Amino acid sequence: MKRSPSNTPFLLTALLAVLLLWTPGAAFAQSSLGATDMPANAHARPYGTGWQCDYGYREANRACAAIQMPANAYVSDFSFRSGWECERGYREISEACIKITVPANAHVVDSSYGRRGWDCDRGYQDVKDVCTAIAVPKNGYLADTTYGRGWDCERGFRANADGCIAIVVPANAYLQNSGQGWKCERGFRQDDDGCLRLAIPQNGYLDISGENWRCDRGYKKIDATCVAVNVPANAHIGNTGDEWECNRPYGRKQDSCVAL
Protein backbone atom coordinates (compact mmCIF):
# COMPACT_ATOMS: atom_id res chain seq x y z
CA MET A 1 0.00 0.00 0.00
CA LYS A 2 1.35 3.41 -1.04
CA ARG A 3 1.57 5.99 1.86
CA SER A 4 0.42 9.57 1.22
CA PRO A 5 3.14 12.22 1.46
CA SER A 6 3.49 13.63 4.99
CA ASN A 7 2.17 17.16 5.65
CA THR A 8 4.61 17.65 8.56
CA PRO A 9 6.72 20.36 6.82
CA PHE A 10 3.57 22.39 6.16
CA LEU A 11 2.46 22.16 9.82
CA LEU A 12 5.91 23.13 11.08
CA THR A 13 5.95 26.19 8.81
CA ALA A 14 2.53 27.36 10.04
CA LEU A 15 3.49 26.85 13.69
CA LEU A 16 6.71 28.82 13.21
CA ALA A 17 4.75 31.72 11.66
CA VAL A 18 2.36 31.83 14.67
CA LEU A 19 5.24 31.84 17.13
CA LEU A 20 6.94 34.67 15.32
CA LEU A 21 3.76 36.76 15.48
CA TRP A 22 3.46 36.31 19.24
CA THR A 23 7.08 36.91 20.25
CA PRO A 24 7.94 40.36 21.81
CA GLY A 25 10.57 40.97 19.16
CA ALA A 26 8.08 40.41 16.40
CA ALA A 27 5.53 42.65 18.08
CA PHE A 28 8.12 45.41 18.34
CA ALA A 29 9.04 44.90 14.73
CA GLN A 30 5.41 45.24 13.70
CA SER A 31 4.85 48.34 15.83
CA SER A 32 7.98 49.85 14.37
CA LEU A 33 6.45 49.42 10.95
CA GLY A 34 4.16 52.33 11.89
CA ALA A 35 7.25 54.39 12.62
CA THR A 36 8.47 54.42 9.03
CA ASP A 37 10.86 57.16 8.07
CA MET A 38 11.65 57.83 11.75
CA PRO A 39 13.92 60.90 11.89
CA ALA A 40 17.00 61.34 14.03
CA ASN A 41 16.48 62.11 17.74
CA ALA A 42 13.18 60.23 17.81
CA HIS A 43 11.85 56.92 19.14
CA ALA A 44 8.87 54.66 18.59
CA ARG A 45 5.82 55.48 20.66
CA PRO A 46 5.47 53.12 23.65
CA TYR A 47 1.81 52.59 22.77
CA GLY A 48 0.20 52.41 19.35
CA THR A 49 2.13 53.18 16.21
CA GLY A 50 4.28 56.01 14.99
CA TRP A 51 7.15 57.91 16.59
CA GLN A 52 7.79 60.88 18.85
CA CYS A 53 10.73 63.17 19.44
CA ASP A 54 13.24 62.54 22.22
CA TYR A 55 13.29 64.70 25.34
CA GLY A 56 14.77 68.08 24.47
CA TYR A 57 13.56 67.98 20.86
CA ARG A 58 10.32 69.11 19.21
CA GLU A 59 8.70 67.99 15.96
CA ALA A 60 8.93 70.39 13.03
CA ASN A 61 8.29 69.40 9.41
CA ARG A 62 8.47 65.65 10.19
CA ALA A 63 11.86 66.13 11.85
CA CYS A 64 13.04 66.49 15.45
CA ALA A 65 14.80 69.78 16.07
CA ALA A 66 16.60 70.65 19.30
CA ILE A 67 14.71 73.10 21.53
CA GLN A 68 16.45 76.44 21.40
CA MET A 69 16.80 77.92 24.88
CA PRO A 70 18.14 81.23 26.14
CA ALA A 71 20.81 81.43 28.82
CA ASN A 72 19.72 80.51 32.38
CA ALA A 73 16.93 78.22 31.16
CA TYR A 74 16.25 74.48 31.19
CA VAL A 75 14.15 72.06 29.13
CA SER A 76 10.62 71.64 30.45
CA ASP A 77 7.99 69.06 29.65
CA PHE A 78 5.34 71.58 28.57
CA SER A 79 4.57 70.74 24.95
CA PHE A 80 2.05 73.58 24.70
CA ARG A 81 4.60 76.29 25.52
CA SER A 82 8.10 77.05 24.28
CA GLY A 83 9.52 73.85 25.77
CA TRP A 84 11.75 75.63 28.28
CA GLU A 85 11.49 77.43 31.60
CA CYS A 86 13.71 79.95 33.32
CA GLU A 87 15.88 78.78 36.19
CA ARG A 88 15.06 79.80 39.76
CA GLY A 89 15.96 83.44 40.28
CA TYR A 90 15.16 84.37 36.67
CA ARG A 91 11.91 85.26 34.91
CA GLU A 92 10.89 85.18 31.27
CA ILE A 93 10.80 88.55 29.51
CA SER A 94 10.66 88.72 25.69
CA GLU A 95 11.81 85.10 25.31
CA ALA A 96 14.84 85.67 27.52
CA CYS A 97 15.58 84.77 31.15
CA ILE A 98 16.31 87.97 33.05
CA LYS A 99 17.71 87.87 36.59
CA ILE A 100 15.14 88.89 39.18
CA THR A 101 16.08 91.95 41.18
CA VAL A 102 15.15 91.12 44.76
CA PRO A 103 14.81 94.13 47.10
CA ALA A 104 15.97 94.15 50.70
CA ASN A 105 13.88 92.07 53.12
CA ALA A 106 12.45 89.95 50.30
CA HIS A 107 12.99 86.50 48.78
CA VAL A 108 12.62 84.76 45.42
CA VAL A 109 9.40 82.80 44.89
CA ASP A 110 8.92 79.78 42.61
CA SER A 111 7.11 81.68 39.87
CA SER A 112 8.93 82.77 36.73
CA TYR A 113 5.91 84.56 35.31
CA GLY A 114 2.80 86.46 36.46
CA ARG A 115 4.24 88.42 39.40
CA ARG A 116 7.66 89.99 39.85
CA GLY A 117 9.19 86.73 41.06
CA TRP A 118 9.67 87.84 44.68
CA ASP A 119 7.71 88.42 47.87
CA CYS A 120 8.45 90.33 51.04
CA ASP A 121 9.73 88.46 54.10
CA ARG A 122 7.46 87.93 57.10
CA GLY A 123 7.10 91.17 59.01
CA TYR A 124 7.42 93.29 55.89
CA GLN A 125 4.88 94.59 53.40
CA ASP A 126 5.16 95.62 49.76
CA VAL A 127 4.81 99.39 49.40
CA LYS A 128 5.50 100.43 45.81
CA ASP A 129 8.01 97.60 45.22
CA VAL A 130 9.79 98.26 48.53
CA CYS A 131 9.52 95.87 51.49
CA THR A 132 8.64 98.10 54.44
CA ALA A 133 8.55 96.86 58.04
CA ILE A 134 5.01 96.38 59.37
CA ALA A 135 4.38 98.52 62.45
CA VAL A 136 2.56 96.18 64.84
CA PRO A 137 0.78 98.14 67.61
CA LYS A 138 0.63 97.18 71.26
CA ASN A 139 -1.73 94.26 71.87
CA GLY A 140 -1.42 93.28 68.21
CA TYR A 141 0.37 90.54 66.26
CA LEU A 142 1.59 89.87 62.71
CA ALA A 143 -1.07 88.40 60.44
CA ASP A 144 -0.11 85.84 57.78
CA THR A 145 -1.60 87.80 54.90
CA THR A 146 -0.16 89.59 51.90
CA TYR A 147 -2.84 92.29 51.86
CA GLY A 148 -4.45 94.71 54.31
CA ARG A 149 -2.60 96.26 57.23
CA GLY A 150 -0.58 93.10 57.95
CA TRP A 151 -1.57 92.77 61.62
CA ASP A 152 -4.53 91.84 63.81
CA CYS A 153 -5.44 92.60 67.40
CA GLU A 154 -5.09 90.12 70.24
CA ARG A 155 -8.19 88.51 71.72
CA GLY A 156 -10.09 91.06 73.77
CA PHE A 157 -8.98 93.99 71.63
CA ARG A 158 -10.24 95.52 68.38
CA ALA A 159 -8.56 97.57 65.71
CA ASN A 160 -9.05 101.32 65.88
CA ALA A 161 -7.08 103.41 63.36
CA ASP A 162 -3.45 102.25 63.80
CA GLY A 163 -3.86 100.69 67.23
CA CYS A 164 -5.70 98.08 69.30
CA ILE A 165 -8.14 99.20 71.97
CA ALA A 166 -9.62 97.00 74.69
CA ILE A 167 -13.13 95.70 74.14
CA VAL A 168 -15.43 96.73 77.00
CA VAL A 169 -17.52 93.68 77.86
CA PRO A 170 -20.69 94.67 79.79
CA ALA A 171 -22.21 92.70 82.63
CA ASN A 172 -23.91 89.44 81.61
CA ALA A 173 -21.91 89.25 78.38
CA TYR A 174 -18.84 87.39 77.11
CA LEU A 175 -16.19 87.67 74.40
CA GLN A 176 -17.10 85.96 71.15
CA ASN A 177 -14.91 83.17 69.81
CA SER A 178 -13.25 85.56 67.39
CA GLY A 179 -12.25 87.74 70.34
CA GLN A 180 -13.20 90.82 68.34
CA GLY A 181 -16.58 91.51 69.95
CA TRP A 182 -19.00 90.49 72.71
CA LYS A 183 -22.36 88.79 72.98
CA CYS A 184 -25.01 88.69 75.70
CA GLU A 185 -25.27 85.56 77.78
CA ARG A 186 -28.21 83.21 77.41
CA GLY A 187 -31.34 84.80 78.85
CA PHE A 188 -30.24 88.35 78.09
CA ARG A 189 -30.63 90.59 75.03
CA GLN A 190 -28.44 93.39 73.75
CA ASP A 191 -29.62 96.92 74.48
CA ASP A 192 -27.21 99.58 73.22
CA ASP A 193 -23.94 98.86 75.05
CA GLY A 194 -25.42 96.57 77.70
CA CYS A 195 -27.36 93.34 78.22
CA LEU A 196 -30.91 93.33 79.63
CA ARG A 197 -32.46 90.26 81.22
CA LEU A 198 -35.34 88.79 79.23
CA ALA A 199 -38.70 88.97 81.02
CA ILE A 200 -40.10 85.46 80.55
CA PRO A 201 -43.82 85.28 81.37
CA GLN A 202 -45.63 82.44 83.11
CA ASN A 203 -46.01 79.40 80.83
CA GLY A 204 -43.06 80.61 78.72
CA TYR A 205 -39.45 79.44 78.23
CA LEU A 206 -36.18 80.47 76.57
CA ASP A 207 -35.86 79.34 72.97
CA ILE A 208 -32.83 77.46 71.68
CA SER A 209 -30.99 80.68 70.75
CA GLY A 210 -31.24 81.98 74.30
CA GLU A 211 -32.06 85.43 72.92
CA ASN A 212 -35.86 85.17 72.94
CA TRP A 213 -38.72 83.24 74.56
CA ARG A 214 -41.63 81.10 73.44
CA CYS A 215 -44.86 79.90 75.01
CA ASP A 216 -45.45 76.36 76.19
CA ARG A 217 -47.59 74.10 74.04
CA GLY A 218 -51.24 75.06 74.42
CA TYR A 219 -50.44 78.75 74.94
CA LYS A 220 -50.30 81.62 72.47
CA LYS A 221 -47.89 84.57 72.60
CA ILE A 222 -49.83 87.84 72.97
CA ASP A 223 -47.68 90.89 73.64
CA ALA A 224 -45.50 89.94 76.62
CA THR A 225 -47.72 87.14 77.96
CA CYS A 226 -48.66 83.55 77.21
CA VAL A 227 -52.45 83.09 76.95
CA ALA A 228 -54.05 79.65 77.04
CA VAL A 229 -55.50 78.49 73.72
CA ASN A 230 -59.27 77.96 74.04
CA VAL A 231 -59.87 74.59 72.38
CA PRO A 232 -63.54 73.96 71.39
CA ALA A 233 -65.28 70.60 71.40
CA ASN A 234 -64.13 68.11 68.77
CA ALA A 235 -60.79 69.91 68.36
CA HIS A 236 -57.15 69.52 69.43
CA ILE A 237 -53.96 71.58 69.71
CA GLY A 238 -52.23 71.70 66.29
CA ASN A 239 -48.62 70.95 65.44
CA THR A 240 -47.51 74.56 66.02
CA GLY A 241 -48.64 74.28 69.65
CA ASP A 242 -50.36 77.69 69.71
CA GLU A 243 -53.45 77.02 67.52
CA TRP A 244 -56.23 74.46 67.43
CA GLU A 245 -57.51 72.23 64.66
CA CYS A 246 -60.77 70.29 64.25
CA ASN A 247 -60.81 66.54 64.59
CA ARG A 248 -61.86 64.58 61.53
CA PRO A 249 -64.54 64.49 60.19
CA TYR A 250 -65.35 67.91 61.67
CA GLY A 251 -64.71 71.22 59.97
CA ARG A 252 -64.01 74.66 61.38
CA LYS A 253 -66.80 77.21 61.49
CA GLN A 254 -65.72 80.42 63.19
CA ASP A 255 -64.66 79.35 66.72
CA SER A 256 -66.19 75.87 66.74
CA CYS A 257 -66.00 72.52 64.99
CA VAL A 258 -69.13 71.26 63.20
CA ALA A 259 -69.99 68.02 61.42
CA LEU A 260 -69.43 68.25 57.67
VEXVOBA-637192 format. One record per residue (C-alpha): x, y, z; residue in one letter; residue number from 1. Coordinates in steps of 0.1 Angstrom, whole numbers. Example, Ala and Ser with C-alpha at 12.3 -4.5 7.8 and 13.67 -1.06 7.14 Angstrom:
[r [123 -45 78] 'A' 1];
[r [137 -11 71] 'S' 2];
% end
This chain:
[r [0 0 0] 'M' 1];
[r [14 34 -10] 'K' 2];
[r [16 60 19] 'R' 3];
[r [4 96 12] 'S' 4];
[r [31 122 15] 'P' 5];
[r [35 136 50] 'S' 6];
[r [22 172 57] 'N' 7];
[r [46 176 86] 'T' 8];
[r [67 204 68] 'P' 9];
[r [36 224 62] 'F' 10];
[r [25 222 98] 'L' 11];
[r [59 231 111] 'L' 12];
[r [60 262 88] 'T' 13];
[r [25 274 100] 'A' 14];
[r [35 268 137] 'L' 15];
[r [67 288 132] 'L' 16];
[r [47 317 117] 'A' 17];
[r [24 318 147] 'V' 18];
[r [52 318 171] 'L' 19];
[r [69 347 153] 'L' 20];
[r [38 368 155] 'L' 21];
[r [35 363 192] 'W' 22];
[r [71 369 202] 'T' 23];
[r [79 404 218] 'P' 24];
[r [106 410 192] 'G' 25];
[r [81 404 164] 'A' 26];
[r [55 426 181] 'A' 27];
[r [81 454 183] 'F' 28];
[r [90 449 147] 'A' 29];
[r [54 452 137] 'Q' 30];
[r [49 483 158] 'S' 31];
[r [80 498 144] 'S' 32];
[r [64 494 110] 'L' 33];
[r [42 523 119] 'G' 34];
[r [73 544 126] 'A' 35];
[r [85 544 90] 'T' 36];
[r [109 572 81] 'D' 37];
[r [117 578 117] 'M' 38];
[r [139 609 119] 'P' 39];
[r [170 613 140] 'A' 40];
[r [165 621 177] 'N' 41];
[r [132 602 178] 'A' 42];
[r [118 569 191] 'H' 43];
[r [89 547 186] 'A' 44];
[r [58 555 207] 'R' 45];
[r [55 531 237] 'P' 46];
[r [18 526 228] 'Y' 47];
[r [2 524 194] 'G' 48];
[r [21 532 162] 'T' 49];
[r [43 560 150] 'G' 50];
[r [71 579 166] 'W' 51];
[r [78 609 188] 'Q' 52];
[r [107 632 194] 'C' 53];
[r [132 625 222] 'D' 54];
[r [133 647 253] 'Y' 55];
[r [148 681 245] 'G' 56];
[r [136 680 209] 'Y' 57];
[r [103 691 192] 'R' 58];
[r [87 680 160] 'E' 59];
[r [89 704 130] 'A' 60];
[r [83 694 94] 'N' 61];
[r [85 656 102] 'R' 62];
[r [119 661 119] 'A' 63];
[r [130 665 155] 'C' 64];
[r [148 698 161] 'A' 65];
[r [166 707 193] 'A' 66];
[r [147 731 215] 'I' 67];
[r [165 764 214] 'Q' 68];
[r [168 779 249] 'M' 69];
[r [181 812 261] 'P' 70];
[r [208 814 288] 'A' 71];
[r [197 805 324] 'N' 72];
[r [169 782 312] 'A' 73];
[r [162 745 312] 'Y' 74];
[r [141 721 291] 'V' 75];
[r [106 716 304] 'S' 76];
[r [80 691 296] 'D' 77];
[r [53 716 286] 'F' 78];
[r [46 707 250] 'S' 79];
[r [21 736 247] 'F' 80];
[r [46 763 255] 'R' 81];
[r [81 770 243] 'S' 82];
[r [95 738 258] 'G' 83];
[r [118 756 283] 'W' 84];
[r [115 774 316] 'E' 85];
[r [137 799 333] 'C' 86];
[r [159 788 362] 'E' 87];
[r [151 798 398] 'R' 88];
[r [160 834 403] 'G' 89];
[r [152 844 367] 'Y' 90];
[r [119 853 349] 'R' 91];
[r [109 852 313] 'E' 92];
[r [108 885 295] 'I' 93];
[r [107 887 257] 'S' 94];
[r [118 851 253] 'E' 95];
[r [148 857 275] 'A' 96];
[r [156 848 311] 'C' 97];
[r [163 880 330] 'I' 98];
[r [177 879 366] 'K' 99];
[r [151 889 392] 'I' 100];
[r [161 920 412] 'T' 101];
[r [151 911 448] 'V' 102];
[r [148 941 471] 'P' 103];
[r [160 941 507] 'A' 104];
[r [139 921 531] 'N' 105];
[r [125 900 503] 'A' 106];
[r [130 865 488] 'H' 107];
[r [126 848 454] 'V' 108];
[r [94 828 449] 'V' 109];
[r [89 798 426] 'D' 110];
[r [71 817 399] 'S' 111];
[r [89 828 367] 'S' 112];
[r [59 846 353] 'Y' 113];
[r [28 865 365] 'G' 114];
[r [42 884 394] 'R' 115];
[r [77 900 399] 'R' 116];
[r [92 867 411] 'G' 117];
[r [97 878 447] 'W' 118];
[r [77 884 479] 'D' 119];
[r [84 903 510] 'C' 120];
[r [97 885 541] 'D' 121];
[r [75 879 571] 'R' 122];
[r [71 912 590] 'G' 123];
[r [74 933 559] 'Y' 124];
[r [49 946 534] 'Q' 125];
[r [52 956 498] 'D' 126];
[r [48 994 494] 'V' 127];
[r [55 1004 458] 'K' 128];
[r [80 976 452] 'D' 129];
[r [98 983 485] 'V' 130];
[r [95 959 515] 'C' 131];
[r [86 981 544] 'T' 132];
[r [86 969 580] 'A' 133];
[r [50 964 594] 'I' 134];
[r [44 985 624] 'A' 135];
[r [26 962 648] 'V' 136];
[r [8 981 676] 'P' 137];
[r [6 972 713] 'K' 138];
[r [-17 943 719] 'N' 139];
[r [-14 933 682] 'G' 140];
[r [4 905 663] 'Y' 141];
[r [16 899 627] 'L' 142];
[r [-11 884 604] 'A' 143];
[r [-1 858 578] 'D' 144];
[r [-16 878 549] 'T' 145];
[r [-2 896 519] 'T' 146];
[r [-28 923 519] 'Y' 147];
[r [-45 947 543] 'G' 148];
[r [-26 963 572] 'R' 149];
[r [-6 931 579] 'G' 150];
[r [-16 928 616] 'W' 151];
[r [-45 918 638] 'D' 152];
[r [-54 926 674] 'C' 153];
[r [-51 901 702] 'E' 154];
[r [-82 885 717] 'R' 155];
[r [-101 911 738] 'G' 156];
[r [-90 940 716] 'F' 157];
[r [-102 955 684] 'R' 158];
[r [-86 976 657] 'A' 159];
[r [-90 1013 659] 'N' 160];
[r [-71 1034 634] 'A' 161];
[r [-34 1022 638] 'D' 162];
[r [-39 1007 672] 'G' 163];
[r [-57 981 693] 'C' 164];
[r [-81 992 720] 'I' 165];
[r [-96 970 747] 'A' 166];
[r [-131 957 741] 'I' 167];
[r [-154 967 770] 'V' 168];
[r [-175 937 779] 'V' 169];
[r [-207 947 798] 'P' 170];
[r [-222 927 826] 'A' 171];
[r [-239 894 816] 'N' 172];
[r [-219 892 784] 'A' 173];
[r [-188 874 771] 'Y' 174];
[r [-162 877 744] 'L' 175];
[r [-171 860 712] 'Q' 176];
[r [-149 832 698] 'N' 177];
[r [-132 856 674] 'S' 178];
[r [-122 877 703] 'G' 179];
[r [-132 908 683] 'Q' 180];
[r [-166 915 700] 'G' 181];
[r [-190 905 727] 'W' 182];
[r [-224 888 730] 'K' 183];
[r [-250 887 757] 'C' 184];
[r [-253 856 778] 'E' 185];
[r [-282 832 774] 'R' 186];
[r [-313 848 789] 'G' 187];
[r [-302 884 781] 'F' 188];
[r [-306 906 750] 'R' 189];
[r [-284 934 738] 'Q' 190];
[r [-296 969 745] 'D' 191];
[r [-272 996 732] 'D' 192];
[r [-239 989 751] 'D' 193];
[r [-254 966 777] 'G' 194];
[r [-274 933 782] 'C' 195];
[r [-309 933 796] 'L' 196];
[r [-325 903 812] 'R' 197];
[r [-353 888 792] 'L' 198];
[r [-387 890 810] 'A' 199];
[r [-401 855 805] 'I' 200];
[r [-438 853 814] 'P' 201];
[r [-456 824 831] 'Q' 202];
[r [-460 794 808] 'N' 203];
[r [-431 806 787] 'G' 204];
[r [-394 794 782] 'Y' 205];
[r [-362 805 766] 'L' 206];
[r [-359 793 730] 'D' 207];
[r [-328 775 717] 'I' 208];
[r [-310 807 707] 'S' 209];
[r [-312 820 743] 'G' 210];
[r [-321 854 729] 'E' 211];
[r [-359 852 729] 'N' 212];
[r [-387 832 746] 'W' 213];
[r [-416 811 734] 'R' 214];
[r [-449 799 750] 'C' 215];
[r [-455 764 762] 'D' 216];
[r [-476 741 740] 'R' 217];
[r [-512 751 744] 'G' 218];
[r [-504 788 749] 'Y' 219];
[r [-503 816 725] 'K' 220];
[r [-479 846 726] 'K' 221];
[r [-498 878 730] 'I' 222];
[r [-477 909 736] 'D' 223];
[r [-455 899 766] 'A' 224];
[r [-477 871 780] 'T' 225];
[r [-487 836 772] 'C' 226];
[r [-524 831 770] 'V' 227];
[r [-540 797 770] 'A' 228];
[r [-555 785 737] 'V' 229];
[r [-593 780 740] 'N' 230];
[r [-599 746 724] 'V' 231];
[r [-635 740 714] 'P' 232];
[r [-653 706 714] 'A' 233];
[r [-641 681 688] 'N' 234];
[r [-608 699 684] 'A' 235];
[r [-572 695 694] 'H' 236];
[r [-540 716 697] 'I' 237];
[r [-522 717 663] 'G' 238];
[r [-486 709 654] 'N' 239];
[r [-475 746 660] 'T' 240];
[r [-486 743 697] 'G' 241];
[r [-504 777 697] 'D' 242];
[r [-534 770 675] 'E' 243];
[r [-562 745 674] 'W' 244];
[r [-575 722 647] 'E' 245];
[r [-608 703 642] 'C' 246];
[r [-608 665 646] 'N' 247];
[r [-619 646 615] 'R' 248];
[r [-645 645 602] 'P' 249];
[r [-654 679 617] 'Y' 250];
[r [-647 712 600] 'G' 251];
[r [-640 747 614] 'R' 252];
[r [-668 772 615] 'K' 253];
[r [-657 804 632] 'Q' 254];
[r [-647 793 667] 'D' 255];
[r [-662 759 667] 'S' 256];
[r [-660 725 650] 'C' 257];
[r [-691 713 632] 'V' 258];
[r [-700 680 614] 'A' 259];
[r [-694 682 577] 'L' 260];
% end
